[in-house]
Amino acid sequence: MTKNFIIGVHFLSRNFLKLSIFERGEVVGAWKCGIIERKIGEALNHPQSTIHGIIAAYRDHGSEAPLPRTGRLTIRTERNVRHLTRILKKNRKVNLQELREDFVSSTSTDVCTKTLSNCLHKQGFHDRVGVRKPFVSEKNRNIRLTWAKERKGWVNEWEKKYDVDCLIPTVKSGQQGVMVWGCFAKHYLGPLVKLEGKVTGAVYVDILKNYLLPFLDELDDQENFLFQEDNAPIHTAKIVKSWKKENGVNSIPWPAQSPDLNPIENLWDELERWVRAHIPLPKNKEHLWEILQEEWLNIDANKYQNLVNSMPHRIVAVIESKGYPTKY
């Protein structure tokens, strides 16, 4: 009964809401005298829906007085909308329920989450699933931003960069892993090297000596190439820095927490996808190593060329995000 009454109230005509208590009393009195609703409406010149609503309200609640209107209070005032927008802009990661609680506590205006959502949509705000990105501290955000601004004008320079890194692909069964090292330049795919045991600074020097230098000898203009690697401890060890200085290997200073600036990360993703799609899947470490070598050599040259070409866009993205993580 209550549910039906509430639905009925939503559809009462505006005339009913404007009728005086005396006019509503006339309707109730006529109904008590046994006059049907249609005749009452015709006699008093009111819509039959209004007559029905007044009689239903009196029958269910025993009063001719208008009932309180149902539903929550609206927030559609300029002041409330501005306040809601300010709350949201303070924390764009807040969910709708938390936003409602903050709004209600600060304005004493009780609204439902649907009303808030509709209001925000009209203001141009839409809910989205957050994209997971590596954490960047405030210090490293500023370093990333400065690093990107210093290289904002680079175009051809990226074509003279070679990228190196290490990866540990694993076999799904038993989580057995194979550590590999690889490098590439815009038009050259370097060797993929299997690493055994703990990789120390001394071991890394041997890798550079035995695999990087021969790769550089194959480049057209090896004297002007720049060396890009992240800040892993083996990359920054004194013995490694000393060896690179002695052998004329010029490294680009690297901002920490910046995988989005290191395109070899995308190349590792490409390699991993092909390995996971390989039929049959690797069953042991030896088989995994064979597949890694096969799929590494099958990587389309357009892939690593496009990765190098993407560097100016990555730089712009970092500057636009003020040093925070980017889509790359």
Secondary structure by P-SEA (a helix, b strand, c coil): caaaaaaaaaacccccccccaaaaaaaaaaaaacccaaaaaaaacccaaaaaaaaaaaaacccccccccccccccccaaaaaaaaaaaaacccccaaaaaaaaaaaccccccaaaaaaaaaaacbbbbcbbbbccccaaaaaaaaaaaaaacccccccccbbbbbbbbbbbcccbbbbbbbbcccccbbbbbbbbcccccaaaaaaaaaacaaaaaaaccccccbbbbbccccccccaaaaaaaaaacccccccccccccccaaaaaaaaaaaaaaacccccccaaaaaaaaaaaaaaccaaaaaaaaaaaaaaaaaaaaaccccccc
